[in-house]
Every structure is written in structure tokens, then in C-alpha cells.
Amino acid sequence: MFSKDKDGPERRASAVPSILSNGMQITGDIVSDGEVQIDGVLLGDVKCSKLTIGETGRIQGSVVADNCLVHGEVVGQIKADSVTLSR
């Protein structure tokens, strides 16, 4: 009755990216098992499965991710299995 199956709400929630919106600034580290999108400014490190840095996004710190897509700016080191840099 109260058991959780693998396709329950907890499983679906992890498919939605965590977003740092444009105009927002965070000082501190972000750690996530899922996807993170940075459109604002992060003054700290980020560790996640998939990272997307939007055109207005800026990270001042290190990045550790499986996949990293950079449209914005990273001032720091990126460690990832796959890194895609846009123009």
C-alpha cells in the first residue's frame, strides 16, 4: 500500500533540472544527482550529472559533471566526461 515503485513521483522529480535563473546570484556550492541549469551567477563550485550554462550564466568556481554544455562563462576548472563549448 505504501511502497514506492521506481516510476513514482520521486523518480520523475529527478528528471526536472534545477535552475538558477537570470538575475539571481548564489554564493556557495551546488551538489545535485540530476541536471542543473545556470542562467544567473554562481560564486562557488558545482557538482552534478548534467550541467548547462546558459548565455547569461556565469560560474566562478570549479565544475564536476558527467556532461557539461557551456553557452556562458566559467572562471575555473571543468572536469567532465563530455564538454561542449558554444560560440
Secondary structure, DSSP 8 states (H G I E B T S, - for coil): -----TTSHHHHHTTS-EEE-TT-EEES-EE-SSEEEESSEEES-EEEEEEEE-TT-EEES-EEEEEEEESSEEES-EEEEEEEE--
